[in-house]
């Protein structure tokens, strides 16, 4: 009887240690990049474009990781080339008939927004991933360095020589200007 009480104490003690370790691991939370989101950032003197992709509710883990990575790449692509078409139609009418005591009004408001991104990106890499077990959400962080982007411009056949030269010469300056604008708006 003494042996079984001692063993029970040890098992309970071990269980508490395991629960404590699991609890501490769970308190870690998601990496900062999950909440920071996508954009152009200057991290440790390395200017780059980052994209955070996420997917929830996909049970097939390899498919979920691929989907989140592709969405991260799409976030980077939106940084470079996004077309947004916006249409709003507004109709209002008021009709009075007969003895002018009855009035009929009708309104109809429609809004349509179309956003399209089409670009070819080379050099975008998955650099981190995180799975939130509470929400079954898969996150992937993708990165395109400014240097890779400049090298890609060298190979771009769609751009004429003047545009390539302008972008190459002004890429650093434009990147810093974007950072200053984001700081003014409190984006960081």
Short mmCIF file of the C-alpha atoms (twelve columns), coordinates in Angstrom:
data_MODEL
# 
_entry.id   MODEL 
# 
loop_
_atom_site.group_PDB 
_atom_site.id 
_atom_site.type_symbol 
_atom_site.label_atom_id 
_atom_site.label_alt_id 
_atom_site.label_comp_id 
_atom_site.label_asym_id 
_atom_site.label_seq_id 
_atom_site.Cartn_x 
_atom_site.Cartn_y 
_atom_site.Cartn_z 
_atom_site.pdbx_PDB_model_num 
ATOM 1   C CA . UNK A 1   0.000   0.000  0.000   1 
ATOM 2   C CA . UNK A 2   2.858   2.411  0.747   1 
ATOM 3   C CA . UNK A 3   4.473   1.593  -2.587  1 
ATOM 4   C CA . UNK A 4   1.297   2.307  -4.551  1 
ATOM 5   C CA . UNK A 5   0.769   5.661  -2.794  1 
ATOM 6   C CA . UNK A 6   4.383   6.643  -3.560  1 
ATOM 7   C CA . UNK A 7   3.979   5.585  -7.193  1 
ATOM 8   C CA . UNK A 8   0.703   7.486  -7.432  1 
ATOM 9   C CA . UNK A 9   2.405   10.622 -6.058  1 
ATOM 10  C CA . UNK A 10  5.209   10.299 -8.595  1 
ATOM 11  C CA . UNK A 11  2.784   9.778  -11.454 1 
ATOM 12  C CA . UNK A 12  0.664   12.743 -10.374 1 
ATOM 13  C CA . UNK A 13  3.833   14.847 -9.991  1 
ATOM 14  C CA . UNK A 14  5.058   13.785 -13.440 1 
ATOM 15  C CA . UNK A 15  1.665   14.562 -14.924 1 
ATOM 16  C CA . UNK A 16  1.744   18.043 -13.430 1 
ATOM 17  C CA . UNK A 17  5.198   18.662 -14.893 1 
ATOM 18  C CA . UNK A 18  3.996   17.539 -18.341 1 
ATOM 19  C CA . UNK A 19  0.890   19.737 -18.073 1 
ATOM 20  C CA . UNK A 20  3.011   22.693 -16.959 1 
ATOM 21  C CA . UNK A 21  5.396   22.273 -19.919 1 
ATOM 22  C CA . UNK A 22  2.471   21.927 -22.339 1 
ATOM 23  C CA . UNK A 23  0.836   25.017 -20.867 1 
ATOM 24  C CA . UNK A 24  3.997   27.068 -21.257 1 
ATOM 25  C CA . UNK A 25  4.393   25.949 -24.866 1 
ATOM 26  C CA . UNK A 26  0.791   26.887 -25.623 1 
ATOM 27  C CA . UNK A 27  1.277   30.380 -24.157 1 
ATOM 28  C CA . UNK A 28  3.909   31.149 -26.782 1 
ATOM 29  C CA . UNK A 29  1.283   32.221 -29.289 1 
ATOM 30  C CA . UNK A 30  1.766   32.892 -32.967 1 
ATOM 31  C CA . UNK A 31  4.936   34.441 -34.379 1 
ATOM 32  C CA . UNK A 32  4.926   38.236 -34.742 1 
ATOM 33  C CA . UNK A 33  4.818   38.027 -38.537 1 
ATOM 34  C CA . UNK A 34  1.297   36.543 -38.378 1 
ATOM 35  C CA . UNK A 35  -0.146  39.766 -36.963 1 
ATOM 36  C CA . UNK A 36  2.325   42.089 -38.741 1 
ATOM 37  C CA . UNK A 37  1.004   40.955 -42.100 1 
ATOM 38  C CA . UNK A 38  2.233   41.530 -45.621 1 
ATOM 39  C CA . UNK A 39  4.213   44.445 -46.974 1 
ATOM 40  C CA . UNK A 40  7.605   45.937 -47.704 1 
ATOM 41  C CA . UNK A 41  9.874   45.874 -44.663 1 
ATOM 42  C CA . UNK A 42  13.490  46.637 -43.858 1 
ATOM 43  C CA . UNK A 43  14.541  43.807 -41.537 1 
ATOM 44  C CA . UNK A 44  18.148  43.789 -40.293 1 
ATOM 45  C CA . UNK A 45  19.391  45.825 -43.260 1 
ATOM 46  C CA . UNK A 46  17.696  43.426 -45.664 1 
ATOM 47  C CA . UNK A 47  14.989  45.129 -47.683 1 
ATOM 48  C CA . UNK A 48  12.341  42.699 -48.814 1 
ATOM 49  C CA . UNK A 49  8.695   42.188 -49.628 1 
ATOM 50  C CA . UNK A 50  6.829   39.793 -47.337 1 
ATOM 51  C CA . UNK A 51  3.546   38.012 -47.876 1 
ATOM 52  C CA . UNK A 52  1.518   36.236 -45.210 1 
ATOM 53  C CA . UNK A 53  -0.870  33.626 -46.540 1 
ATOM 54  C CA . UNK A 54  -3.438  31.778 -44.480 1 
ATOM 55  C CA . UNK A 55  -6.024  29.057 -44.925 1 
ATOM 56  C CA . UNK A 56  -8.496  27.631 -42.445 1 
ATOM 57  C CA . UNK A 57  -10.615 24.503 -42.495 1 
ATOM 58  C CA . UNK A 58  -8.521  22.395 -44.866 1 
ATOM 59  C CA . UNK A 59  -7.949  18.967 -43.331 1 
ATOM 60  C CA . UNK A 60  -5.300  17.818 -45.808 1 
ATOM 61  C CA . UNK A 61  -2.136  19.328 -44.263 1 
ATOM 62  C CA . UNK A 62  0.069   19.315 -47.415 1 
ATOM 63  C CA . UNK A 63  -2.731  20.973 -49.377 1 
ATOM 64  C CA . UNK A 64  -3.236  23.539 -46.591 1 
ATOM 65  C CA . UNK A 65  0.480   24.427 -46.509 1 
ATOM 66  C CA . UNK A 66  0.579   24.815 -50.316 1 
ATOM 67  C CA . UNK A 67  -2.561  26.953 -50.308 1 
ATOM 68  C CA . UNK A 68  -1.241  29.229 -47.568 1 
ATOM 69  C CA . UNK A 69  2.082   29.576 -49.428 1 
ATOM 70  C CA . UNK A 70  0.317   30.476 -52.683 1 
ATOM 71  C CA . UNK A 71  -1.761  33.062 -50.840 1 
ATOM 72  C CA . UNK A 72  1.442   34.509 -49.392 1 
ATOM 73  C CA . UNK A 73  2.856   34.799 -52.902 1 
ATOM 74  C CA . UNK A 74  -0.363  36.521 -54.017 1 
ATOM 75  C CA . UNK A 75  0.057   39.053 -51.195 1 
ATOM 76  C CA . UNK A 76  3.503   39.937 -52.532 1 
ATOM 77  C CA . UNK A 77  2.153   40.167 -56.088 1 
ATOM 78  C CA . UNK A 78  -0.530  42.625 -54.939 1 
ATOM 79  C CA . UNK A 79  2.286   44.895 -53.761 1 
ATOM 80  C CA . UNK A 80  3.530   45.258 -57.332 1 
ATOM 81  C CA . UNK A 81  0.523   45.139 -59.585 1 
ATOM 82  C CA . UNK A 82  -3.119  45.512 -58.625 1 
ATOM 83  C CA . UNK A 83  -5.923  46.795 -60.787 1 
ATOM 84  C CA . UNK A 84  -9.104  47.762 -59.007 1 
ATOM 85  C CA . UNK A 85  -12.263 48.576 -60.891 1 
ATOM 86  C CA . UNK A 86  -15.084 50.199 -58.951 1 
ATOM 87  C CA . UNK A 87  -18.655 50.760 -60.035 1 
ATOM 88  C CA . UNK A 88  -21.497 52.186 -57.989 1 
ATOM 89  C CA . UNK A 89  -24.983 52.690 -59.306 1 
ATOM 90  C CA . UNK A 90  -27.525 54.660 -57.324 1 
ATOM 91  C CA . UNK A 91  -31.193 54.947 -58.251 1 
ATOM 92  C CA . UNK A 92  -33.904 56.788 -56.323 1 
ATOM 93  C CA . UNK A 93  -37.435 57.697 -57.316 1 
ATOM 94  C CA . UNK A 94  -40.407 59.310 -55.666 1 
ATOM 95  C CA . UNK A 95  -43.818 59.050 -57.318 1 
ATOM 96  C CA . UNK A 96  -47.007 60.837 -56.353 1 
ATOM 97  C CA . UNK A 97  -50.286 59.776 -57.917 1 
ATOM 98  C CA . UNK A 98  -53.934 60.834 -57.813 1 
ATOM 99  C CA . UNK A 99  -54.764 63.289 -55.046 1 
ATOM 100 C CA . UNK A 100 -51.146 63.830 -54.032 1 
ATOM 101 C CA . UNK A 101 -51.703 62.242 -50.590 1 
ATOM 102 C CA . UNK A 102 -50.032 58.996 -51.491 1 
ATOM 103 C CA . UNK A 103 -46.335 58.952 -52.161 1 
ATOM 104 C CA . UNK A 104 -44.359 55.938 -53.285 1 
ATOM 105 C CA . UNK A 105 -40.607 55.888 -52.983 1 
ATOM 106 C CA . UNK A 106 -38.072 53.356 -54.100 1 
ATOM 107 C CA . UNK A 107 -34.325 53.171 -53.917 1 
ATOM 108 C CA . UNK A 108 -31.740 50.827 -55.282 1 
ATOM 109 C CA . UNK A 109 -28.011 51.049 -54.617 1 
ATOM 110 C CA . UNK A 110 -25.572 48.603 -56.178 1 
ATOM 111 C CA . UNK A 111 -21.833 48.405 -55.721 1 
ATOM 112 C CA . UNK A 112 -19.344 46.207 -57.533 1 
ATOM 113 C CA . UNK A 113 -15.620 46.031 -56.925 1 
ATOM 114 C CA . UNK A 114 -13.250 43.950 -58.997 1 
ATOM 115 C CA . UNK A 115 -9.613  43.535 -58.022 1 
ATOM 116 C CA . UNK A 116 -7.179  41.800 -60.333 1 
ATOM 117 C CA . UNK A 117 -3.505  41.037 -59.848 1 
ATOM 118 C CA . UNK A 118 -1.427  39.519 -62.609 1 
ATOM 119 C CA . UNK A 119 2.330   39.390 -62.318 1 
ATOM 120 C CA . UNK A 120 5.184   36.946 -62.603 1 
ATOM 121 C CA . UNK A 121 7.441   36.752 -59.572 1 
ATOM 122 C CA . UNK A 122 10.680  34.819 -59.431 1 
ATOM 123 C CA . UNK A 123 12.619  34.261 -56.246 1 
ATOM 124 C CA . UNK A 124 9.716   34.251 -53.773 1 
ATOM 125 C CA . UNK A 125 10.563  31.794 -51.000 1 
ATOM 126 C CA . UNK A 126 8.734   30.279 -48.055 1 
ATOM 127 C CA . UNK A 127 10.722  31.335 -45.003 1 
ATOM 128 C CA . UNK A 128 8.476   30.339 -42.092 1 
ATOM 129 C CA . UNK A 129 5.224   28.594 -41.304 1 
ATOM 130 C CA . UNK A 130 2.896   28.310 -38.325 1 
ATOM 131 C CA . UNK A 131 -0.186  26.243 -37.578 1 
ATOM 132 C CA . UNK A 132 -2.718  27.559 -35.059 1 
ATOM 133 C CA . UNK A 133 -4.200  24.387 -33.566 1 
ATOM 134 C CA . UNK A 134 -7.038  26.298 -31.875 1 
ATOM 135 C CA . UNK A 135 -8.458  27.620 -35.146 1 
ATOM 136 C CA . UNK A 136 -7.006  25.030 -37.563 1 
ATOM 137 C CA . UNK A 137 -5.408  27.892 -39.488 1 
ATOM 138 C CA . UNK A 138 -2.213  27.362 -41.481 1 
ATOM 139 C CA . UNK A 139 0.037   30.404 -41.984 1 
ATOM 140 C CA . UNK A 140 3.016   30.710 -44.329 1 
ATOM 141 C CA . UNK A 141 5.427   33.641 -44.555 1 
ATOM 142 C CA . UNK A 142 6.914   34.249 -48.000 1 
ATOM 143 C CA . UNK A 143 9.706   36.631 -48.946 1 
ATOM 144 C CA . UNK A 144 11.040  38.320 -52.074 1 
ATOM 145 C CA . UNK A 145 14.257  40.220 -51.380 1 
ATOM 146 C CA . UNK A 146 14.770  43.573 -53.035 1 
ATOM 147 C CA . UNK A 147 17.992  42.241 -54.561 1 
ATOM 148 C CA . UNK A 148 16.169  39.276 -56.120 1 
ATOM 149 C CA . UNK A 149 13.556  41.649 -57.487 1 
ATOM 150 C CA . UNK A 150 16.256  43.826 -59.069 1 
ATOM 151 C CA . UNK A 151 17.924  40.753 -60.595 1 
ATOM 152 C CA . UNK A 152 14.576  39.645 -62.003 1 
ATOM 153 C CA . UNK A 153 14.197  43.003 -63.683 1 
ATOM 154 C CA . UNK A 154 17.402  42.337 -65.568 1 
ATOM 155 C CA . UNK A 155 15.752  39.300 -67.090 1 
ATOM 156 C CA . UNK A 156 12.349  40.869 -67.709 1 
ATOM 157 C CA . UNK A 157 11.598  40.781 -71.404 1 
ATOM 158 C CA . UNK A 158 8.274   42.610 -71.128 1 
ATOM 159 C CA . UNK A 159 9.883   45.863 -69.968 1 
ATOM 160 C CA . UNK A 160 11.762  48.145 -72.275 1 
ATOM 161 C CA . UNK A 161 15.306  49.232 -71.435 1 
ATOM 162 C CA . UNK A 162 14.326  52.670 -70.067 1 
ATOM 163 C CA . UNK A 163 11.805  51.233 -67.614 1 
ATOM 164 C CA . UNK A 164 14.252  48.557 -66.424 1 
ATOM 165 C CA . UNK A 165 16.972  51.163 -65.893 1 
ATOM 166 C CA . UNK A 166 14.614  53.523 -64.063 1 
ATOM 167 C CA . UNK A 167 13.357  50.793 -61.707 1 
ATOM 168 C CA . UNK A 168 16.855  49.483 -61.044 1 
ATOM 169 C CA . UNK A 169 18.219  52.956 -60.272 1 
ATOM 170 C CA . UNK A 170 15.267  54.026 -58.137 1 
ATOM 171 C CA . UNK A 171 14.267  50.798 -56.382 1 
ATOM 172 C CA . UNK A 172 16.114  51.584 -53.144 1 
ATOM 173 C CA . UNK A 173 14.883  55.179 -53.068 1 
ATOM 174 C CA . UNK A 174 11.281  54.138 -53.744 1 
ATOM 175 C CA . UNK A 175 11.469  51.441 -51.087 1 
ATOM 176 C CA . UNK A 176 12.638  53.994 -48.488 1 
ATOM 177 C CA . UNK A 177 9.886   56.393 -49.564 1 
ATOM 178 C CA . UNK A 178 7.298   53.634 -49.068 1 
ATOM 179 C CA . UNK A 179 8.664   52.958 -45.578 1 
ATOM 180 C CA . UNK A 180 8.431   56.669 -44.656 1 
ATOM 181 C CA . UNK A 181 4.837   56.840 -45.863 1 
ATOM 182 C CA . UNK A 182 3.929   53.752 -43.842 1 
ATOM 183 C CA . UNK A 183 5.562   55.247 -40.735 1 
ATOM 184 C CA . UNK A 184 3.564   58.485 -41.173 1 
ATOM 185 C CA . UNK A 185 0.365   56.469 -41.291 1 
ATOM 186 C CA . UNK A 186 1.327   54.282 -38.338 1 
ATOM 187 C CA . UNK A 187 1.397   51.097 -40.416 1 
ATOM 188 C CA . UNK A 188 4.478   49.750 -38.638 1 
# 
